[in-house]
């Protein structure tokens, strides 16, 4: 009898789950909407952690930063000039766009 059940299970075709045909933009919009529907609860949790005497200082600071980021936006991050000269490249592109006539002089002087 057990063998019959095993054979019956093996013979049944395996069907892949039905896939919904939705665009990725629609899916992202739905996810964003669902996440935003929990905003008040999430904010209350963050405030609760921030005010909790039982929470670690790191957790309290993290919650406070998350609240400030959502309320006021993140602080602007300064662009650092690394070894690859990204900042110089940005300034060079700015000069070419703002002063296109002098771009050929600037390019000729570079090695």
C-alpha positions as CSV (number, residue, x, y, z in Angstrom):
1,X,0.0,0.0,0.0
2,X,2.8,2.4,0.8
3,X,4.5,1.5,-2.5
4,X,1.2,2.4,-4.3
5,X,1.2,5.8,-2.7
6,X,4.8,6.4,-3.6
7,X,4.2,5.4,-7.2
8,X,1.1,7.7,-7.3
9,X,3.1,10.6,-6.0
10,X,5.9,10.0,-8.5
11,X,3.5,9.8,-11.5
12,X,1.7,13.1,-10.8
13,X,3.1,15.9,-12.9
14,X,4.9,18.6,-11.2
15,X,3.4,22.0,-12.0
16,X,5.2,25.3,-11.6
17,X,3.3,27.9,-9.7
18,X,1.4,30.3,-11.8
19,X,3.3,33.5,-12.4
20,X,1.6,36.9,-12.5
21,X,2.7,39.0,-15.5
22,X,3.3,42.3,-13.9
23,X,5.9,44.9,-14.8
24,X,8.8,45.5,-12.4
25,X,7.8,49.1,-12.2
26,X,4.3,48.1,-11.0
27,X,5.7,45.7,-8.5
28,X,8.1,48.3,-7.1
29,X,5.2,50.7,-6.9
30,X,3.1,48.2,-5.0
31,X,6.0,47.4,-2.6
32,X,6.6,51.1,-2.0
33,X,2.9,51.6,-1.3
34,X,2.8,48.7,1.1
35,X,5.9,49.9,2.9
36,X,4.5,53.5,3.2
37,X,1.2,52.1,4.6
38,X,3.3,51.1,7.7
39,X,5.0,54.4,8.1
40,X,3.1,55.5,11.3
41,X,3.8,52.1,13.0
42,X,7.5,52.2,12.0
43,X,7.9,55.7,13.2
44,X,6.3,54.8,16.6
45,X,8.7,51.9,16.9
46,X,11.7,54.1,16.2
47,X,10.5,56.7,18.7
48,X,9.9,54.0,21.3
49,X,13.4,52.7,20.8
50,X,14.9,56.2,20.9
51,X,13.1,56.9,24.2
52,X,13.6,53.5,25.8
53,X,16.0,53.4,28.8
54,X,16.4,49.6,28.1
55,X,17.7,50.1,24.6
56,X,21.4,50.3,24.0
57,X,22.9,53.7,23.3
58,X,23.7,52.6,19.8
59,X,20.1,51.5,19.1
60,X,18.8,54.8,20.5
61,X,21.2,56.9,18.3
62,X,20.4,54.7,15.2
63,X,16.6,55.2,15.8
64,X,17.1,59.0,16.3
65,X,19.1,59.2,13.1
66,X,16.5,57.3,11.2
67,X,13.7,59.6,12.4
68,X,15.7,62.7,11.5
69,X,16.6,61.3,8.1
70,X,12.9,60.6,7.3
71,X,11.8,64.0,8.6
72,X,14.5,66.3,7.3
73,X,16.3,64.2,4.7
74,X,19.9,63.1,4.9
75,X,22.7,65.5,5.3
76,X,24.7,66.3,2.2
77,X,27.8,64.2,1.9
78,X,31.0,66.0,0.9
79,X,32.7,64.6,-2.2
80,X,36.2,63.6,-1.4
81,X,38.9,63.6,-4.0
82,X,40.4,60.1,-4.1
83,X,43.4,58.8,-5.8
84,X,41.6,58.4,-9.1
85,X,41.1,62.1,-9.5
86,X,37.3,62.1,-9.7
87,X,36.9,65.6,-8.4
88,X,39.3,67.0,-10.9
89,X,37.4,65.2,-13.7
90,X,34.1,66.7,-12.5
91,X,35.7,70.2,-12.5
92,X,37.1,69.6,-15.9
93,X,33.7,68.6,-17.3
94,X,32.2,71.7,-15.7
95,X,34.8,73.9,-17.4
96,X,34.1,72.2,-20.7
97,X,30.3,72.8,-20.4
98,X,30.5,76.3,-19.1
99,X,33.4,77.5,-21.2
100,X,33.4,75.3,-24.4
101,X,35.7,77.6,-26.3
102,X,38.6,77.1,-23.8
103,X,38.1,73.3,-23.7
104,X,40.6,72.7,-26.5
105,X,43.3,74.7,-24.6
106,X,42.6,72.7,-21.5
107,X,42.9,69.3,-23.3
108,X,46.0,70.3,-25.1
109,X,47.8,71.2,-21.9
110,X,47.0,67.8,-20.2
111,X,49.6,65.0,-20.7
